[in-house]
Amino acid sequence: MNKVSFFPKLTVCFIVLLALLVLHIIPLPILEVLILYVMIFRPPWFKNLVDQLYDR
């Protein structure tokens, strides 16, 4: 498995968070639904992402 460098993942995370911020201004509960999904189902992709970001 190829290891992806840290910078592109950080950039993608920043862009996603920026998009969520823009969508949060619109009165749609997208951010809240995403947070509830992560808290309730604890998807493995989220834990892997956090582990990779804090690994550096």
PyMOL CGO cylinders between C-alpha atoms (Angstrom):
from pymol import cmd
from pymol.cgo import CYLINDER

trace = [
    CYLINDER, 0.00, 0.00, 0.00, 1.40, 3.36, -0.99, 0.3, 1, 1, 1, 1, 1, 1,
    CYLINDER, 1.40, 3.36, -0.99, 1.67, 5.93, 1.73, 0.3, 1, 1, 1, 1, 1, 1,
    CYLINDER, 1.67, 5.93, 1.73, 0.18, 9.28, 0.78, 0.3, 1, 1, 1, 1, 1, 1,
    CYLINDER, 0.18, 9.28, 0.78, 2.08, 12.31, 1.99, 0.3, 1, 1, 1, 1, 1, 1,
    CYLINDER, 2.08, 12.31, 1.99, 0.76, 14.39, 4.84, 0.3, 1, 1, 1, 1, 1, 1,
    CYLINDER, 0.76, 14.39, 4.84, 0.28, 17.70, 3.02, 0.3, 1, 1, 1, 1, 1, 1,
    CYLINDER, 0.28, 17.70, 3.02, -2.39, 16.61, 0.49, 0.3, 1, 1, 1, 1, 1, 1,
    CYLINDER, -2.39, 16.61, 0.49, -4.51, 15.02, 3.24, 0.3, 1, 1, 1, 1, 1, 1,
    CYLINDER, -4.51, 15.02, 3.24, -4.24, 18.14, 5.33, 0.3, 1, 1, 1, 1, 1, 1,
    CYLINDER, -4.24, 18.14, 5.33, -5.25, 20.23, 2.32, 0.3, 1, 1, 1, 1, 1, 1,
    CYLINDER, -5.25, 20.23, 2.32, -8.25, 18.01, 1.60, 0.3, 1, 1, 1, 1, 1, 1,
    CYLINDER, -8.25, 18.01, 1.60, -9.32, 18.17, 5.26, 0.3, 1, 1, 1, 1, 1, 1,
    CYLINDER, -9.32, 18.17, 5.26, -9.03, 21.95, 5.19, 0.3, 1, 1, 1, 1, 1, 1,
    CYLINDER, -9.03, 21.95, 5.19, -11.10, 22.20, 2.01, 0.3, 1, 1, 1, 1, 1, 1,
    CYLINDER, -11.10, 22.20, 2.01, -13.79, 19.88, 3.41, 0.3, 1, 1, 1, 1, 1, 1,
    CYLINDER, -13.79, 19.88, 3.41, -13.96, 21.87, 6.65, 0.3, 1, 1, 1, 1, 1, 1,
    CYLINDER, -13.96, 21.87, 6.65, -14.17, 25.10, 4.67, 0.3, 1, 1, 1, 1, 1, 1,
    CYLINDER, -14.17, 25.10, 4.67, -17.01, 23.67, 2.57, 0.3, 1, 1, 1, 1, 1, 1,
    CYLINDER, -17.01, 23.67, 2.57, -18.81, 22.57, 5.75, 0.3, 1, 1, 1, 1, 1, 1,
    CYLINDER, -18.81, 22.57, 5.75, -18.37, 26.06, 7.15, 0.3, 1, 1, 1, 1, 1, 1,
    CYLINDER, -18.37, 26.06, 7.15, -19.93, 27.59, 4.05, 0.3, 1, 1, 1, 1, 1, 1,
    CYLINDER, -19.93, 27.59, 4.05, -22.79, 25.08, 4.16, 0.3, 1, 1, 1, 1, 1, 1,
    CYLINDER, -22.79, 25.08, 4.16, -23.28, 25.82, 7.85, 0.3, 1, 1, 1, 1, 1, 1,
    CYLINDER, -23.28, 25.82, 7.85, -24.07, 29.45, 7.02, 0.3, 1, 1, 1, 1, 1, 1,
    CYLINDER, -24.07, 29.45, 7.02, -27.01, 28.22, 4.95, 0.3, 1, 1, 1, 1, 1, 1,
    CYLINDER, -27.01, 28.22, 4.95, -29.74, 27.06, 7.34, 0.3, 1, 1, 1, 1, 1, 1,
    CYLINDER, -29.74, 27.06, 7.34, -29.15, 23.35, 6.67, 0.3, 1, 1, 1, 1, 1, 1,
    CYLINDER, -29.15, 23.35, 6.67, -28.07, 21.08, 9.53, 0.3, 1, 1, 1, 1, 1, 1,
    CYLINDER, -28.07, 21.08, 9.53, -25.36, 19.33, 7.48, 0.3, 1, 1, 1, 1, 1, 1,
    CYLINDER, -25.36, 19.33, 7.48, -22.56, 19.79, 10.00, 0.3, 1, 1, 1, 1, 1, 1,
    CYLINDER, -22.56, 19.79, 10.00, -24.72, 18.63, 12.89, 0.3, 1, 1, 1, 1, 1, 1,
    CYLINDER, -24.72, 18.63, 12.89, -25.83, 15.51, 10.98, 0.3, 1, 1, 1, 1, 1, 1,
    CYLINDER, -25.83, 15.51, 10.98, -22.23, 14.70, 10.09, 0.3, 1, 1, 1, 1, 1, 1,
    CYLINDER, -22.23, 14.70, 10.09, -21.11, 15.11, 13.70, 0.3, 1, 1, 1, 1, 1, 1,
    CYLINDER, -21.11, 15.11, 13.70, -23.97, 12.89, 14.91, 0.3, 1, 1, 1, 1, 1, 1,
    CYLINDER, -23.97, 12.89, 14.91, -23.07, 10.26, 12.31, 0.3, 1, 1, 1, 1, 1, 1,
    CYLINDER, -23.07, 10.26, 12.31, -19.43, 10.21, 13.44, 0.3, 1, 1, 1, 1, 1, 1,
    CYLINDER, -19.43, 10.21, 13.44, -20.40, 10.12, 17.13, 0.3, 1, 1, 1, 1, 1, 1,
    CYLINDER, -20.40, 10.12, 17.13, -23.00, 7.36, 16.80, 0.3, 1, 1, 1, 1, 1, 1,
    CYLINDER, -23.00, 7.36, 16.80, -21.52, 5.02, 14.18, 0.3, 1, 1, 1, 1, 1, 1,
    CYLINDER, -21.52, 5.02, 14.18, -17.80, 5.73, 14.77, 0.3, 1, 1, 1, 1, 1, 1,
    CYLINDER, -17.80, 5.73, 14.77, -16.75, 5.00, 11.18, 0.3, 1, 1, 1, 1, 1, 1,
    CYLINDER, -16.75, 5.00, 11.18, -13.25, 3.56, 10.75, 0.3, 1, 1, 1, 1, 1, 1,
    CYLINDER, -13.25, 3.56, 10.75, -12.37, 6.14, 8.07, 0.3, 1, 1, 1, 1, 1, 1,
    CYLINDER, -12.37, 6.14, 8.07, -12.68, 8.93, 10.64, 0.3, 1, 1, 1, 1, 1, 1,
    CYLINDER, -12.68, 8.93, 10.64, -10.41, 7.23, 13.17, 0.3, 1, 1, 1, 1, 1, 1,
    CYLINDER, -10.41, 7.23, 13.17, -7.85, 6.48, 10.46, 0.3, 1, 1, 1, 1, 1, 1,
    CYLINDER, -7.85, 6.48, 10.46, -7.96, 10.09, 9.30, 0.3, 1, 1, 1, 1, 1, 1,
    CYLINDER, -7.96, 10.09, 9.30, -7.45, 11.45, 12.82, 0.3, 1, 1, 1, 1, 1, 1,
    CYLINDER, -7.45, 11.45, 12.82, -4.64, 8.95, 13.49, 0.3, 1, 1, 1, 1, 1, 1,
    CYLINDER, -4.64, 8.95, 13.49, -2.87, 9.94, 10.28, 0.3, 1, 1, 1, 1, 1, 1,
    CYLINDER, -2.87, 9.94, 10.28, -3.23, 13.67, 10.98, 0.3, 1, 1, 1, 1, 1, 1,
    CYLINDER, -3.23, 13.67, 10.98, -1.90, 13.41, 14.55, 0.3, 1, 1, 1, 1, 1, 1,
    CYLINDER, -1.90, 13.41, 14.55, 0.80, 10.89, 13.63, 0.3, 1, 1, 1, 1, 1, 1,
    CYLINDER, 0.80, 10.89, 13.63, 3.05, 13.69, 12.38, 0.3, 1, 1, 1, 1, 1, 1,
]
cmd.load_cgo(trace, "trace")
